[in-house]
Amino acid sequence: MNISDKSRKSPKFFQFDKVLFTVMFIALPGIILDGIVEYNEGGLSVYFIRAIITFTIVTISLLLQKSGLIRKSRLLTLSVYTIVLGMMSSLFYGVLDPNFEFESFFLKVEVIVSLLFFAVGMLVHFRHIIFLLTINFLFIALSTFYYPSFPLEKLAFYFVIVSGGGLMAYFCQRLLVQLSRKVKEANRLISIKNEELKEMNQSKDDLFRIIGHDLRTPFYQLRSLIDMVDEVDNVQERDQIRAMIKEAADKGNNLLEDLLEWGNIYKKQSQVLLETKKISVIVDKVFAFSDLKTKNKEISLINELPKDLKVTINPAMMETVMRNLIANAIKFSHRGSDIIVKSEKIGGQVRIAIEDKGIGIRNESLYDLFTTEKNNSTTGTENERGTGFGLSIAKKLVEKQNGVLEIESEYNKGTTINLYFPHTMSA
Protein backbone atom coordinates (compact mmCIF):
# COMPACT_ATOMS: atom_id res chain seq x y z
CA MET A 1 0.00 0.00 0.00
CA ASN A 2 2.72 2.49 0.99
CA ILE A 3 4.79 1.70 -2.08
CA SER A 4 1.89 2.32 -4.48
CA ASP A 5 0.98 5.60 -2.73
CA LYS A 6 4.53 6.91 -3.08
CA SER A 7 4.66 5.95 -6.73
CA ARG A 8 1.48 7.90 -7.37
CA LYS A 9 2.76 11.03 -5.61
CA SER A 10 6.21 11.14 -7.23
CA PRO A 11 5.06 12.40 -10.67
CA LYS A 12 3.28 15.38 -9.03
CA PHE A 13 6.46 16.41 -7.20
CA PHE A 14 8.48 16.41 -10.42
CA GLN A 15 5.68 17.83 -12.58
CA PHE A 16 6.92 20.54 -14.97
CA ASP A 17 5.06 23.85 -14.58
CA LYS A 18 5.52 26.28 -17.50
CA VAL A 19 4.42 29.41 -15.64
CA LEU A 20 6.65 28.88 -12.60
CA PHE A 21 9.53 27.86 -14.83
CA THR A 22 9.15 31.06 -16.90
CA VAL A 23 9.08 33.30 -13.83
CA MET A 24 11.71 31.53 -11.71
CA PHE A 25 14.23 30.47 -14.36
CA ILE A 26 13.81 33.10 -17.09
CA ALA A 27 12.29 36.32 -15.71
CA LEU A 28 14.03 36.50 -12.32
CA PRO A 29 17.52 35.52 -13.61
CA GLY A 30 17.09 38.02 -16.46
CA ILE A 31 16.24 40.82 -14.00
CA ILE A 32 19.22 39.90 -11.80
CA LEU A 33 21.63 39.89 -14.75
CA ASP A 34 20.25 43.20 -16.01
CA GLY A 35 20.77 44.69 -12.51
CA ILE A 36 24.37 43.41 -12.40
CA VAL A 37 25.11 44.93 -15.81
CA GLU A 38 23.60 48.29 -14.81
CA TYR A 39 25.53 48.29 -11.51
CA ASN A 40 28.81 47.51 -13.24
CA GLU A 41 28.26 50.31 -15.72
CA GLY A 42 26.82 53.03 -13.48
CA GLY A 43 26.83 51.90 -9.87
CA LEU A 44 23.74 52.86 -7.88
CA SER A 45 22.07 54.44 -10.90
CA VAL A 46 18.37 54.83 -11.58
CA TYR A 47 18.67 51.87 -13.96
CA PHE A 48 20.03 49.67 -11.18
CA ILE A 49 17.27 50.89 -8.82
CA ARG A 50 14.73 50.08 -11.55
CA ALA A 51 16.09 46.51 -11.65
CA ILE A 52 15.84 46.24 -7.83
CA ILE A 53 12.20 47.45 -7.84
CA THR A 54 11.30 45.06 -10.68
CA PHE A 55 12.98 42.15 -8.89
CA THR A 56 11.14 43.00 -5.64
CA ILE A 57 7.68 43.16 -7.29
CA VAL A 58 8.19 39.87 -9.17
CA THR A 59 9.52 38.12 -6.04
CA ILE A 60 6.56 39.33 -3.92
CA SER A 61 4.16 38.13 -6.65
CA LEU A 62 5.86 34.73 -6.61
CA LEU A 63 5.52 34.48 -2.82
CA LEU A 64 1.85 35.49 -3.05
CA GLN A 65 1.26 32.75 -5.59
CA LYS A 66 3.07 30.16 -3.46
CA SER A 67 0.82 31.21 -0.54
CA GLY A 68 -2.27 30.66 -2.69
CA LEU A 69 -3.29 34.34 -2.66
CA ILE A 70 -3.02 34.80 -6.43
CA ARG A 71 -3.27 32.43 -9.37
CA LYS A 72 -0.32 31.43 -11.51
CA SER A 73 -1.76 33.32 -14.48
CA ARG A 74 -1.90 36.48 -12.35
CA LEU A 75 1.72 35.89 -11.29
CA LEU A 76 2.87 35.76 -14.90
CA THR A 77 0.91 38.82 -16.03
CA LEU A 78 2.16 40.88 -13.06
CA SER A 79 5.74 39.84 -13.80
CA VAL A 80 5.45 40.58 -17.52
CA TYR A 81 3.86 44.01 -17.16
CA THR A 82 6.27 44.98 -14.35
CA ILE A 83 9.30 44.09 -16.48
CA VAL A 84 7.98 45.74 -19.67
CA LEU A 85 6.77 48.95 -18.06
CA GLY A 86 9.91 49.13 -15.91
CA MET A 87 12.14 48.89 -18.97
CA MET A 88 10.06 51.40 -20.95
CA SER A 89 10.14 53.87 -18.04
CA SER A 90 13.87 54.24 -18.60
CA LEU A 91 12.98 56.37 -21.62
CA PHE A 92 11.82 59.27 -19.43
CA TYR A 93 14.95 59.60 -17.32
CA GLY A 94 17.25 58.44 -20.11
CA VAL A 95 16.57 61.75 -21.88
CA LEU A 96 18.37 63.52 -19.02
CA ASP A 97 21.38 61.20 -19.19
CA PRO A 98 24.03 62.37 -21.70
CA ASN A 99 25.52 58.83 -21.79
CA PHE A 100 22.17 57.21 -22.56
CA GLU A 101 22.39 55.04 -25.71
CA PHE A 102 18.90 55.17 -27.11
CA GLU A 103 19.30 52.69 -29.99
CA SER A 104 20.66 49.82 -27.87
CA PHE A 105 18.06 50.63 -25.20
CA PHE A 106 15.21 50.61 -27.75
CA LEU A 107 16.36 47.32 -29.27
CA LYS A 108 16.64 45.72 -25.82
CA VAL A 109 13.08 46.83 -24.97
CA GLU A 110 11.75 45.42 -28.24
CA VAL A 111 13.45 42.05 -27.71
CA ILE A 112 12.09 41.84 -24.15
CA VAL A 113 8.58 42.80 -25.30
CA SER A 114 8.74 40.19 -28.06
CA LEU A 115 9.79 37.41 -25.69
CA LEU A 116 7.35 38.32 -22.94
CA PHE A 117 4.24 38.83 -25.04
CA PHE A 118 4.97 35.43 -26.62
CA ALA A 119 5.15 33.85 -23.14
CA VAL A 120 2.07 35.56 -21.71
CA GLY A 121 0.10 34.94 -24.90
CA MET A 122 0.89 31.23 -24.84
CA LEU A 123 0.48 30.66 -21.13
CA VAL A 124 -2.32 33.07 -20.20
CA HIS A 125 -4.39 34.61 -23.02
CA PHE A 126 -4.00 36.10 -26.48
CA ARG A 127 -5.51 39.43 -25.34
CA HIS A 128 -2.27 40.22 -23.50
CA ILE A 129 -0.45 40.24 -26.84
CA ILE A 130 -2.87 42.94 -28.02
CA PHE A 131 -2.34 44.90 -24.78
CA LEU A 132 1.45 44.68 -25.02
CA LEU A 133 1.48 45.60 -28.72
CA THR A 134 -0.64 48.67 -27.87
CA ILE A 135 1.74 49.59 -25.04
CA ASN A 136 4.67 49.07 -27.41
CA PHE A 137 3.09 51.31 -30.04
CA LEU A 138 2.67 54.07 -27.42
CA PHE A 139 6.30 53.54 -26.39
CA ILE A 140 7.45 54.04 -30.00
CA ALA A 141 5.30 57.14 -30.32
CA LEU A 142 6.94 58.59 -27.18
CA SER A 143 10.37 57.59 -28.51
CA THR A 144 9.79 59.63 -31.69
CA PHE A 145 8.69 62.53 -29.50
CA TYR A 146 11.68 62.45 -27.13
CA TYR A 147 14.23 61.55 -29.84
CA PRO A 148 12.97 63.25 -33.00
CA SER A 149 16.45 63.05 -34.48
CA PHE A 150 16.47 59.26 -34.45
CA PRO A 151 15.48 57.85 -37.89
CA LEU A 152 11.82 56.90 -37.92
CA GLU A 153 12.45 54.09 -40.42
CA LYS A 154 14.84 52.45 -37.92
CA LEU A 155 12.17 52.51 -35.23
CA ALA A 156 9.68 51.00 -37.67
CA PHE A 157 12.24 48.38 -38.76
CA TYR A 158 12.99 47.26 -35.20
CA PHE A 159 9.30 47.22 -34.35
CA VAL A 160 8.35 45.11 -37.38
CA ILE A 161 11.28 42.69 -37.06
CA VAL A 162 11.00 42.12 -33.32
CA SER A 163 7.23 42.34 -32.80
CA GLY A 164 6.42 40.65 -36.12
CA GLY A 165 8.89 37.87 -35.36
CA GLY A 166 7.32 37.37 -31.95
CA LEU A 167 3.84 37.22 -33.46
CA MET A 168 4.98 34.69 -36.08
CA ALA A 169 6.55 32.55 -33.36
CA TYR A 170 3.33 32.77 -31.36
CA PHE A 171 1.09 31.69 -34.23
CA CYS A 172 3.47 28.85 -35.19
CA GLN A 173 3.48 27.67 -31.61
CA ARG A 174 -0.31 27.86 -31.46
CA LEU A 175 -0.46 25.77 -34.63
CA LEU A 176 1.86 23.18 -33.10
CA VAL A 177 -0.26 23.10 -29.94
CA GLN A 178 -3.43 22.56 -31.98
CA LEU A 179 -1.76 19.81 -34.00
CA SER A 180 -0.52 18.22 -30.78
CA ARG A 181 -4.04 18.27 -29.35
CA LYS A 182 -5.41 16.70 -32.53
CA VAL A 183 -2.75 13.97 -32.38
CA LYS A 184 -3.58 13.32 -28.71
CA GLU A 185 -7.30 13.15 -29.52
CA ALA A 186 -6.61 10.79 -32.43
CA ASN A 187 -4.48 8.59 -30.16
CA ARG A 188 -7.25 8.64 -27.55
CA LEU A 189 -9.83 7.53 -30.14
CA ILE A 190 -7.44 4.83 -31.40
CA SER A 191 -6.97 3.64 -27.81
CA ILE A 192 -10.76 3.51 -27.33
CA LYS A 193 -11.17 1.53 -30.56
CA ASN A 194 -8.41 -0.86 -29.50
CA GLU A 195 -10.18 -1.42 -26.19
CA GLU A 196 -13.44 -2.04 -28.03
CA LEU A 197 -11.70 -4.56 -30.29
CA LYS A 198 -10.21 -6.28 -27.24
CA GLU A 199 -13.64 -6.45 -25.64
CA MET A 200 -15.17 -7.84 -28.83
CA ASN A 201 -12.43 -10.48 -29.07
CA GLN A 202 -12.92 -11.33 -25.41
CA SER A 203 -16.68 -11.58 -25.98
CA LYS A 204 -16.08 -13.88 -28.93
CA ASP A 205 -13.82 -16.09 -26.82
CA ASP A 206 -16.39 -16.11 -23.99
CA LEU A 207 -19.13 -17.08 -26.44
CA PHE A 208 -17.14 -20.07 -27.69
CA ARG A 209 -16.50 -21.08 -24.09
CA ILE A 210 -20.19 -20.77 -23.24
CA ILE A 211 -21.24 -22.88 -26.22
CA GLY A 212 -18.54 -25.48 -25.53
CA HIS A 213 -19.34 -25.59 -21.82
CA ASP A 214 -23.13 -25.89 -22.21
CA LEU A 215 -23.06 -28.43 -25.04
CA ARG A 216 -21.13 -30.88 -22.87
CA THR A 217 -24.32 -31.86 -21.05
CA PRO A 218 -26.39 -33.06 -24.07
CA PHE A 219 -23.36 -34.83 -25.54
CA TYR A 220 -22.71 -36.47 -22.18
CA GLN A 221 -26.34 -37.61 -22.09
CA LEU A 222 -26.17 -38.96 -25.64
CA ARG A 223 -23.00 -40.89 -24.92
CA SER A 224 -24.43 -42.40 -21.74
CA LEU A 225 -27.67 -43.42 -23.47
CA ILE A 226 -25.84 -44.95 -26.41
CA ASP A 227 -23.74 -47.00 -23.97
CA MET A 228 -26.97 -48.16 -22.28
CA VAL A 229 -28.43 -49.38 -25.59
CA ASP A 230 -25.68 -51.98 -25.93
CA GLU A 231 -26.29 -53.22 -22.37
CA VAL A 232 -30.07 -53.71 -22.69
CA ASP A 233 -31.63 -56.78 -24.30
CA ASN A 234 -35.28 -55.90 -23.71
CA VAL A 235 -36.86 -54.38 -26.84
CA GLN A 236 -39.20 -52.17 -24.80
CA GLU A 237 -36.32 -50.75 -22.76
CA ARG A 238 -34.34 -50.14 -25.94
CA ASP A 239 -37.27 -48.15 -27.36
CA GLN A 240 -37.39 -46.08 -24.17
CA ILE A 241 -33.67 -45.39 -24.44
CA ARG A 242 -34.03 -44.42 -28.11
CA ALA A 243 -36.77 -41.99 -27.12
CA MET A 244 -34.45 -40.55 -24.46
CA ILE A 245 -31.67 -40.26 -27.08
CA LYS A 246 -34.02 -38.30 -29.33
CA GLU A 247 -35.02 -36.09 -26.39
CA ALA A 248 -31.35 -35.43 -25.50
CA ALA A 249 -30.56 -34.60 -29.15
CA ASP A 250 -33.53 -32.20 -29.28
CA LYS A 251 -32.35 -30.54 -26.06
CA GLY A 252 -28.87 -30.09 -27.48
CA ASN A 253 -30.22 -28.69 -30.74
CA ASN A 254 -32.56 -26.25 -28.96
CA LEU A 255 -29.74 -25.22 -26.64
CA LEU A 256 -27.41 -24.52 -29.55
CA GLU A 257 -30.04 -22.42 -31.32
CA ASP A 258 -30.71 -20.42 -28.16
CA LEU A 259 -27.01 -19.82 -27.57
CA LEU A 260 -26.38 -18.70 -31.15
CA GLU A 261 -29.42 -16.41 -31.11
CA TRP A 262 -28.41 -14.34 -28.07
CA GLY A 263 -24.72 -14.85 -28.74
CA ASN A 264 -24.96 -12.52 -31.76
CA ILE A 265 -25.95 -9.73 -29.35
CA TYR A 266 -23.37 -10.69 -26.73
CA LYS A 267 -20.36 -10.77 -29.06
CA LYS A 268 -21.24 -7.31 -30.46
CA GLN A 269 -21.32 -5.79 -26.96
CA SER A 270 -24.80 -4.49 -27.63
CA GLN A 271 -27.01 -3.38 -24.79
CA VAL A 272 -28.53 -6.40 -23.07
CA LEU A 273 -32.32 -6.43 -23.24
CA LEU A 274 -33.78 -7.17 -19.80
CA GLU A 275 -37.24 -8.51 -19.05
CA THR A 276 -39.16 -9.16 -15.86
CA LYS A 277 -39.54 -12.94 -15.64
CA LYS A 278 -40.46 -15.60 -13.11
CA ILE A 279 -37.11 -17.03 -12.10
CA SER A 280 -38.65 -20.31 -10.91
CA VAL A 281 -39.67 -21.20 -14.48
CA ILE A 282 -36.08 -20.80 -15.71
CA VAL A 283 -34.75 -22.97 -12.87
CA ASP A 284 -37.30 -25.71 -13.66
CA LYS A 285 -36.19 -25.67 -17.29
CA VAL A 286 -32.54 -26.03 -16.27
CA PHE A 287 -33.43 -28.87 -13.88
CA ALA A 288 -35.15 -30.70 -16.76
CA PHE A 289 -32.10 -30.15 -18.95
CA SER A 290 -29.84 -31.66 -16.26
CA ASP A 291 -32.18 -34.58 -15.50
CA LEU A 292 -29.98 -37.43 -16.77
CA LYS A 293 -26.87 -36.23 -14.93
CA THR A 294 -28.74 -36.03 -11.64
CA LYS A 295 -30.27 -39.47 -12.13
CA ASN A 296 -26.85 -41.00 -12.79
CA LYS A 297 -25.48 -39.53 -9.52
CA GLU A 298 -28.79 -39.99 -7.65
CA ILE A 299 -28.79 -36.27 -6.84
CA SER A 300 -32.02 -34.45 -6.01
CA LEU A 301 -32.58 -30.98 -7.50
CA ILE A 302 -34.90 -28.97 -5.25
CA ASN A 303 -36.48 -25.70 -6.40
CA GLU A 304 -37.63 -23.71 -3.36
CA LEU A 305 -38.14 -20.45 -5.25
CA PRO A 306 -41.58 -18.85 -4.88
CA LYS A 307 -43.59 -19.37 -8.05
CA ASP A 308 -44.43 -15.66 -8.24
CA LEU A 309 -40.89 -14.35 -7.66
CA LYS A 310 -39.96 -12.08 -10.58
CA VAL A 311 -36.52 -10.76 -11.45
CA THR A 312 -35.51 -8.34 -14.21
CA ILE A 313 -33.08 -10.38 -16.31
CA ASN A 314 -32.25 -11.53 -19.81
CA PRO A 315 -33.93 -14.98 -19.92
CA ALA A 316 -31.43 -16.61 -22.31
CA MET A 317 -28.45 -15.27 -20.33
CA MET A 318 -29.98 -16.30 -17.03
CA GLU A 319 -30.65 -19.78 -18.34
CA THR A 320 -26.97 -20.06 -19.36
CA VAL A 321 -25.92 -18.84 -15.90
CA MET A 322 -28.13 -21.42 -14.17
CA ARG A 323 -26.96 -24.23 -16.47
CA ASN A 324 -23.36 -23.42 -15.58
CA LEU A 325 -24.00 -23.16 -11.85
CA ILE A 326 -26.22 -26.25 -11.62
CA ALA A 327 -23.74 -28.26 -13.73
CA ASN A 328 -20.94 -27.23 -11.35
CA ALA A 329 -23.03 -28.11 -8.32
CA ILE A 330 -23.77 -31.56 -9.76
CA LYS A 331 -20.14 -32.08 -10.69
CA PHE A 332 -18.86 -31.41 -7.16
CA SER A 333 -21.73 -32.94 -5.18
CA HIS A 334 -21.58 -36.36 -3.60
CA ARG A 335 -23.79 -39.18 -4.83
CA GLY A 336 -27.23 -39.13 -3.21
CA SER A 337 -26.99 -35.49 -1.98
CA ASP A 338 -29.32 -32.53 -2.59
CA ILE A 339 -28.88 -29.30 -4.56
CA ILE A 340 -31.25 -26.57 -3.43
CA VAL A 341 -32.15 -23.32 -5.17
CA LYS A 342 -33.79 -20.84 -2.81
CA SER A 343 -34.29 -17.11 -2.42
CA GLU A 344 -34.33 -14.36 0.19
CA LYS A 345 -35.35 -10.71 0.02
CA ILE A 346 -32.71 -8.38 1.44
CA GLY A 347 -33.72 -4.73 1.39
CA GLY A 348 -34.23 -3.73 -2.23
CA GLN A 349 -32.53 -6.88 -3.51
CA VAL A 350 -33.39 -10.52 -3.93
CA ARG A 351 -30.76 -13.17 -3.25
CA ILE A 352 -30.95 -16.37 -5.27
CA ALA A 353 -28.80 -19.11 -3.73
CA ILE A 354 -27.64 -22.37 -5.35
CA GLU A 355 -26.60 -24.52 -2.41
CA ASP A 356 -24.86 -27.89 -2.45
CA LYS A 357 -23.22 -30.13 0.18
CA GLY A 358 -20.33 -31.17 -2.03
CA ILE A 359 -16.57 -31.00 -1.68
CA GLY A 360 -16.41 -27.19 -1.38
CA ILE A 361 -13.55 -24.91 -2.40
CA ARG A 362 -10.34 -24.09 -0.60
CA ASN A 363 -9.90 -20.40 0.31
CA GLU A 364 -6.73 -20.03 -1.74
CA SER A 365 -8.56 -21.27 -4.86
CA LEU A 366 -11.52 -18.85 -4.69
CA TYR A 367 -9.74 -15.94 -6.44
CA ASP A 368 -8.64 -18.02 -9.45
CA LEU A 369 -12.20 -19.17 -10.10
CA PHE A 370 -13.01 -15.90 -11.90
CA THR A 371 -9.79 -15.66 -13.91
CA THR A 372 -10.64 -16.42 -17.52
CA GLU A 373 -6.98 -16.39 -18.56
CA LYS A 374 -6.38 -19.56 -16.56
CA ASN A 375 -8.01 -22.93 -16.99
CA ASN A 376 -9.11 -23.77 -13.46
CA SER A 377 -10.79 -27.05 -14.26
CA THR A 378 -10.75 -29.72 -11.55
CA THR A 379 -12.30 -33.17 -11.57
CA GLY A 380 -15.65 -33.74 -9.88
CA THR A 381 -16.58 -36.20 -7.18
CA GLU A 382 -16.79 -39.00 -9.77
CA ASN A 383 -13.92 -37.80 -12.00
CA GLU A 384 -16.13 -35.57 -14.17
CA ARG A 385 -14.11 -33.12 -16.22
CA GLY A 386 -14.94 -29.56 -17.29
CA THR A 387 -13.56 -26.57 -19.17
CA GLY A 388 -12.60 -24.52 -16.11
CA PHE A 389 -14.37 -21.40 -17.41
CA GLY A 390 -17.93 -21.94 -16.11
CA LEU A 391 -17.88 -19.65 -13.08
CA SER A 392 -16.00 -16.79 -14.75
CA ILE A 393 -18.50 -16.83 -17.63
CA ALA A 394 -21.46 -16.96 -15.23
CA LYS A 395 -20.11 -13.99 -13.28
CA LYS A 396 -19.78 -11.89 -16.44
CA LEU A 397 -23.30 -12.75 -17.57
CA VAL A 398 -24.78 -11.93 -14.16
CA GLU A 399 -23.06 -8.53 -14.16
CA LYS A 400 -24.41 -7.79 -17.65
CA GLN A 401 -27.89 -8.18 -16.09
CA ASN A 402 -27.10 -5.67 -13.29
CA GLY A 403 -26.54 -8.48 -10.82
CA VAL A 404 -23.73 -9.60 -8.52
CA LEU A 405 -22.34 -13.13 -8.11
CA GLU A 406 -20.66 -14.14 -4.86
CA ILE A 407 -19.41 -17.47 -3.52
CA GLU A 408 -19.56 -18.86 -0.01
CA SER A 409 -17.70 -22.12 0.38
CA GLU A 410 -16.17 -24.29 3.05
CA TYR A 411 -13.88 -27.12 2.07
CA ASN A 412 -15.44 -30.57 2.46
CA LYS A 413 -18.75 -29.01 3.59
CA GLY A 414 -20.25 -27.49 0.45
CA THR A 415 -20.69 -24.35 -1.61
CA THR A 416 -23.37 -21.68 -1.97
CA ILE A 417 -23.45 -19.44 -5.04
CA ASN A 418 -25.34 -16.23 -4.32
CA LEU A 419 -26.85 -14.12 -7.09
CA TYR A 420 -28.08 -10.64 -6.10
CA PHE A 421 -30.56 -8.77 -8.33
CA PRO A 422 -32.73 -5.69 -7.78
CA HIS A 423 -36.07 -6.84 -6.37
CA THR A 424 -39.00 -6.65 -8.80
CA MET A 425 -42.47 -6.36 -7.24
CA SER A 426 -44.94 -9.01 -8.39
CA ALA A 427 -47.66 -7.79 -10.70
Secondary structure, DSSP 8 states (H G I E B T S, - for coil): -HHHHHHHHHHHHT---HHHHHIIIIIHHHHHHHHHHHHHHHSS-HHHHHHHHHHHHHHHHHHHHHTTSS-HHHHHHHHHHHHHHHHHHHHHHHTT-TT--HHHHHHHHHHHHHHHHHHHHHHT-THHHHHHHHHHHHHHHHHHHH-TTS-HHHHHHHHHHHHHHHHHHHHHHHHHHHHHHHHHHHHHHHHHHHHHHHHHHHHHHHHHHHHHHHTHHHHHHHHHHHHHHHH---HHHHHHHHHHHHHHHHHHHHHHHHHHHHHHHHHTT-----EEEEHHHHHHHHHHHTHHHHHHHT-EEEE-S-TT-EEEE-HHHHHHHHHHHHHHHHHTS-TT-EEEEEEEEETTEEEEEEEE-SS---HHHHGGGG-TTS------TT-----S-HHHHHHHHHHHTT-EEEEEEETTTEEEEEEEEEEE---
